[in-house]
Amino acid sequence: MHISIADLEEQTEVKEGRSIKERYVCYNIHINGTYHCSVRFSQLSQLHDKLKREFGAGCLEKFPPKHFFYLNPEECNERRYLLQRWLQRIAQQPNIVKGNTFQTFLLNAQKEVQKAEESWVQLEVYLVNGKKVSVDILNIDQTDDVLETVCSVLDLDADLTYYFGLYLVDDLDGKVIVRKLQDFESPYISLDRAEPHQKIQLRKAYWNTSLDTVLMDNPVALNLLYIETITEMKIGHIIPTEDAADKLQDLRSQRERKAFLELARKQPGYGFSNFGECNTNWPEEDTCSLVSLGSTSSSPSALVFQNKATGEIQTFKVHHIRCWRTFSTDDGVELEFEYFLGNDKNTKFKVVYLVKFLAV
C-alpha cells in the first residue's frame, strides 16, 4: 500500500459556545495514488498513541511535536512531510496495516469527509462484460461487506467470495485498472469521489492461475471467469496463438466454457493485471511502457514492460527484486526497485523505476 499526504488545506470552524471562527489545518491523505480522506493533526496524534500502546513505540516513526501556536505555511509543510514519513513507516508493516485500529481509523476518516447521514443507497457494480449488478447497501458499508452482497446477489457460493474483488477501473472493459478497493474504505464514498468515467468492477482477485481450478466446478464462478477471459481477449490483454485461436472460437460457439478456459489459461497474457501506460527508465529514461503484472513461463509472478514505441518486452521476475519503495512525485506515484541482473559484480543490481504506477 502506498500512502502519502499529498497536500494540506486551511479550514475554519466555530466551536460550541464561541462566536469567532478558529483556523485549523487538514492533511489530505492519498492511498495508492487517489484521495482517501482529510484529517487533523490531533486525529493522527490520537492514532499514534493507540498504535504505540498496541504495537510498541519501536514499530513507529517519531511523531512530530505538538505546537501551541499557529504554524506558518513553511512550518505546516515541514509537519506534513514528517507526518507522511510517519504514515509510510506504518504502511510498511502488514501487521499494523491489517489491524483493526488502523483499518477503523481510515474507514471512519473517510466517512467524516462525506459528512452524510447513514442511509440506504443503490450502488452499481459492473461485471467485466459491461453488465451491471445493482445492490442496496448502506452508504458507509466497507468493501468486504459490499463484495459479499454482490456475490450473494449473483448466487456465488460464500466460500468462493474472496477469490474475487472490487476494483476501480477507468472504463467498463477494465482495460486500465486504477486500483483494488480495500476494506478500510466505503466503495460508495470512493466512487462518489472518483472521476466521472470511473466505475466499480467485479474481477478475480488473484494472480496464481492454478486457483482457477477451484472455481471452475462452480457454475457461477465459471461464468465469471469465462466472461472476464473473453473480454481480456477482445481488448488484447490475452493474445492466443494462431493454432489456439480457431479452437477457442469453436469451443465458444459450442458453449464449452470449461474447455475454453482450460485452453485460454495456456495463452500469452492470461492472468495478468494491466496498469496502462507508465514512464519508465527501461531501456532508457522517459520511455513510455505498457506495464502489467502476472505469471509467466519463467516466473510465477513478474512485472512486464512493453515498450510502446518498439513493442520490445522486458520481464522483471518478482523474486529477483531485492528491495522496492513507492513515493509521491509531481507526476504521480513512483515505484522504484533494485533488480538482480546476474553475478557480475559491476552490474549485479539495476535500479528500475516507474512513474504513475498505481498498486493493486
C-alpha positions in Angstrom: 0.0 0.0 0.0 1.3 3.4 -0.9 0.2 6.2 1.4 1.1 9.9 1.2 0.0 13.3 2.4 -0.2 15.0 -0.9 -1.1 18.4 0.3 -2.8 20.3 3.1 -5.5 23.0 3.4 -6.6 25.5 6.0 -10.2 25.4 7.2 -12.2 27.2 9.8 -14.8 26.2 12.4 -16.9 27.8 15.1 -16.6 25.8 18.3 -19.6 25.3 20.6 -20.2 28.3 22.9 -18.0 30.6 20.9 -18.8 33.1 18.2 -15.5 33.5 16.5 -14.1 31.3 13.7 -10.9 29.3 14.5 -8.4 28.2 11.9 -7.1 24.7 11.7 -5.1 22.6 9.1 -6.3 19.5 7.4 -3.9 17.0 5.9 -5.1 15.3 2.7 -4.2 11.6 2.7 -3.9 9.7 -0.6 -3.8 5.9 -0.8 -2.4 4.2 -3.9 -2.5 7.5 -5.8 -6.0 8.6 -5.1 -7.6 10.9 -2.4 -8.9 9.0 0.6 -9.6 11.4 3.4 -8.6 14.7 5.2 -7.5 14.6 8.9 -6.3 16.9 11.6 -3.0 16.7 13.4 -4.9 15.8 16.6 -6.6 12.8 15.0 -3.2 11.4 13.8 -1.8 12.1 17.3 -4.5 10.0 18.9 -3.9 7.2 16.3 -0.2 7.3 17.2 -1.0 6.8 20.9 -3.3 3.9 20.2 -0.8 2.2 17.9 2.0 2.7 20.4 0.0 1.0 23.1 -0.9 -1.9 20.8 2.4 -2.5 18.9 5.1 -0.6 20.9 7.0 2.6 20.1 9.7 0.7 18.2 7.3 0.0 15.3 6.6 3.7 14.7 8.4 6.7 13.4 8.9 9.5 15.9 5.7 11.6 15.9 6.0 15.3 15.2 5.8 17.5 18.3 2.7 19.5 19.2 2.9 23.3 18.8 0.8 25.6 20.9 0.9 28.5 18.4 -0.4 28.6 14.9 2.2 27.4 12.4 3.2 29.4 9.3 3.0 27.8 5.9 6.6 26.7 5.9 6.2 25.0 9.3 3.0 23.4 8.2 4.7 21.9 5.2 7.5 20.6 7.3 5.0 18.9 9.6 3.2 17.5 6.6 6.5 15.8 5.5 7.1 14.4 9.0 3.5 13.0 9.2 3.9 11.5 5.8 7.1 9.8 6.8 5.3 8.5 10.0 2.4 7.1 7.9 4.7 5.5 5.4 6.6 3.7 8.1 3.2 2.2 9.2 2.4 1.2 5.6 5.5 -1.0 5.5 4.2 -3.1 8.4 1.3 -5.5 7.4 0.5 -6.4 11.0 -0.4 -2.7 11.7 -2.0 -2.0 8.3 -4.3 -5.1 8.6 -5.0 -4.5 12.2 -8.4 -3.3 13.4 -7.1 0.0 14.9 -5.6 1.3 11.6 -8.4 0.0 9.4 -11.1 1.5 11.5 -9.3 4.9 11.6 -9.1 5.1 7.8 -12.7 4.0 7.3 -14.0 6.5 9.9 -11.9 9.3 8.4 -13.4 8.7 5.0 -16.9 8.7 6.5 -16.2 12.0 8.1 -15.2 13.5 4.8 -18.5 12.5 3.2 -20.4 14.3 6.1 -23.6 12.4 5.2 -26.2 10.7 7.4 -26.1 7.0 7.3 -28.6 5.9 4.7 -29.6 3.2 2.3 -28.3 3.7 -1.3 -28.1 1.7 -4.5 -24.7 1.0 -5.9 -24.0 -0.2 -9.4 -21.2 -2.8 -9.7 -20.2 -3.9 -13.2 -19.2 -7.3 -14.4 -16.3 -7.4 -16.9 -18.7 -7.8 -19.9 -20.3 -4.5 -19.0 -23.5 -5.8 -17.4 -24.3 -4.3 -14.1 -25.4 -5.6 -10.7 -27.4 -3.1 -8.6 -27.2 -3.7 -4.9 -28.8 -2.0 -1.9 -26.2 -1.1 0.7 -25.6 1.4 3.4 -23.6 4.4 2.1 -20.9 3.7 4.8 -20.6 -0.1 4.2 -17.0 -1.1 3.7 -15.6 -3.0 0.8 -15.8 -6.6 2.2 -19.5 -6.1 3.1 -20.3 -4.8 -0.4 -18.3 -7.6 -2.0 -20.3 -10.2 0.0 -23.6 -8.5 -1.0 -22.7 -8.5 -4.7 -21.6 -12.2 -4.7 -24.8 -13.1 -2.8 -26.9 -11.4 -5.5 -25.0 -13.4 -8.1 -25.7 -16.7 -6.2 -22.0 -17.3 -5.8 -21.1 -19.8 -3.0 -20.0 -17.8 0.0 -16.7 -19.7 0.3 -15.7 -18.5 -3.1 -16.4 -14.8 -2.5 -12.8 -13.7 -1.7 -11.4 -15.2 -4.9 -12.9 -12.0 -6.4 -12.5 -8.3 -5.5 -14.0 -4.9 -6.3 -11.8 -2.7 -8.5 -12.0 0.9 -9.6 -11.5 0.9 -13.4 -11.1 3.6 -16.0 -13.6 2.0 -18.4 -16.1 -0.8 -18.4 -13.9 -3.2 -20.3 -11.3 -2.9 -17.5 -8.5 -2.1 -19.9 -6.9 0.1 -17.3 -7.3 -0.9 -13.6 -6.9 2.1 -11.3 -6.7 0.1 -8.1 -8.3 -2.5 -5.9 -10.7 -1.2 -3.3 -9.6 -2.0 0.2 -11.6 -2.9 3.3 -10.7 0.4 5.0 -12.9 2.3 2.6 -16.5 2.6 1.5 -17.0 1.8 -2.2 -19.9 4.1 -2.4 -17.9 7.1 -1.0 -14.8 6.2 -3.1 -16.9 6.1 -6.2 -18.5 9.4 -5.3 -15.1 11.0 -5.2 -13.7 9.2 -8.2 -13.5 10.6 -11.8 -16.9 10.7 -13.6 -15.9 8.0 -16.1 -14.6 5.5 -13.5 -16.7 2.6 -12.4 -16.5 -0.2 -9.8 -16.0 -3.6 -11.4 -16.0 -7.2 -10.0 -12.9 -9.1 -11.1 -10.9 -12.1 -9.9 -8.5 -11.1 -7.2 -5.5 -13.4 -7.5 -2.6 -13.9 -9.9 -1.9 -17.6 -9.2 -3.7 -19.1 -12.2 -3.7 -22.6 -10.6 -6.5 -21.3 -8.4 -8.8 -21.2 -11.4 -9.4 -24.9 -10.9 -11.0 -24.2 -7.5 -13.6 -22.1 -9.2 -14.3 -24.0 -12.4 -16.5 -26.6 -10.8 -18.9 -23.9 -9.7 -21.2 -22.6 -12.5 -21.4 -19.0 -11.3 -17.7 -18.7 -10.7 -17.0 -20.5 -14.0 -19.2 -17.9 -15.8 -17.4 -15.0 -14.2 -14.0 -16.4 -15.2 -15.4 -17.0 -18.7 -16.7 -13.5 -19.4 -13.5 -12.0 -17.9 -11.3 -14.1 -20.2 -13.4 -13.2 -23.3 -13.1 -9.5 -22.5 -9.4 -9.8 -21.9 -9.0 -11.3 -25.4 -11.1 -8.6 -27.0 -9.0 -5.8 -25.6 -5.7 -7.6 -26.5 -4.5 -8.5 -23.0 -4.7 -12.2 -23.9 -3.2 -13.0 -27.3 -4.0 -16.6 -28.4 -1.5 -18.4 -30.6 -2.6 -19.0 -34.2 -3.2 -22.6 -33.6 -5.3 -21.9 -30.5 -7.4 -19.1 -31.9 -9.6 -21.2 -34.1 -10.1 -23.9 -31.4 -11.1 -21.3 -28.9 -13.7 -19.9 -31.3 -15.1 -23.4 -31.8 -15.3 -24.0 -28.1 -17.0 -20.7 -27.5 -19.6 -21.3 -30.3 -20.3 -24.8 -28.7 -20.6 -23.1 -25.2 -17.9 -25.4 -23.9 -16.9 -22.9 -21.2 -14.7 -25.2 -19.1 -12.8 -26.5 -22.1 -12.5 -22.9 -23.4 -10.9 -21.8 -20.1 -8.6 -24.8 -20.0 -7.1 -23.7 -23.3 -7.3 -20.0 -22.7 -5.2 -20.4 -19.5 -2.3 -21.6 -21.6 -2.3 -18.5 -23.8 0.2 -15.5 -23.5 -1.2 -12.7 -21.3 -3.6 -14.8 -19.3 -3.9 -13.9 -15.7 -2.2 -10.5 -15.9 -3.3 -7.2 -14.3 -2.7 -4.3 -16.7 -1.8 -0.8 -15.4 -1.7 1.1 -18.7 1.0 3.5 -19.8 3.8 4.4 -17.4 7.0 6.4 -17.8 10.0 4.1 -17.1 13.8 4.2 -17.3 13.9 1.0 -19.3 15.6 0.7 -21.7 16.3 4.4 -21.3 15.0 7.5 -19.4 11.4 8.7 -20.2 10.4 5.5 -22.1 6.7 5.1 -22.4 5.9 1.4 -21.5 2.7 -0.6 -21.0 3.1 -2.3 -17.6 1.4 -5.5 -16.4 1.8 -7.9 -13.6 1.2 -11.7 -13.7 2.6 -15.2 -14.1 5.0 -16.0 -16.9 6.5 -19.3 -18.1 9.7 -18.5 -16.3 8.3 -16.9 -13.1 5.0 -17.3 -11.1 5.0 -13.5 -10.6 6.6 -10.9 -12.8 6.4 -7.3 -13.9 6.3 -7.0 -17.7 7.3 -3.8 -19.5 6.3 -3.5 -23.2 8.0 -0.5 -24.9 5.1 1.3 -26.6 7.2 2.6 -29.5 9.1 -0.6 -30.4 6.9 -3.4 -28.9 10.0 -4.8 -27.2 9.2 -6.7 -23.9 11.3 -6.9 -20.7 10.3 -9.2 -17.8 11.3 -8.5 -14.2 10.9 -11.5 -12.0 9.5 -10.5 -8.6 11.7 -12.9 -6.7 14.8 -11.1 -8.3 13.7 -7.8 -6.8 15.9 -7.1 -3.8 14.0 -4.1 -2.4 11.5 -1.6 -3.5 9.8 1.6 -2.4 6.9 3.9 -3.5 6.7 7.6 -3.1 4.7 10.6 -4.5 6.1 12.9 -7.1 4.7 15.8 -9.0 3.9 13.4 -11.9 2.1 10.8 -9.8 3.1 7.7 -7.7 6.6 6.3 -8.4 7.7 2.7 -7.8 11.4 2.2 -7.6 13.1 -1.2 -7.2 16.5 -2.8 -7.3 16.6 -5.8 -9.7 19.2 -8.6 -9.7 20.8 -8.8 -13.1 23.5 -11.5 -12.5 26.7 -12.3 -10.8 28.9 -9.7 -12.5 29.9 -7.5 -9.5 29.9 -4.4 -11.7 26.3 -4.8 -12.9 24.8 -7.0 -10.2 21.8 -4.8 -9.5 19.9 -2.2 -11.5 17.6 0.5 -10.1 14.4 0.5 -12.2 11.5 2.9 -11.7 8.1 3.6 -13.0 6.1 6.8 -12.7 2.3 6.9 -12.3 2.2 3.3 -11.2 -0.8 2.5 -9.0 -0.5 -0.6 -6.9 -3.3 -3.1 -7.0 
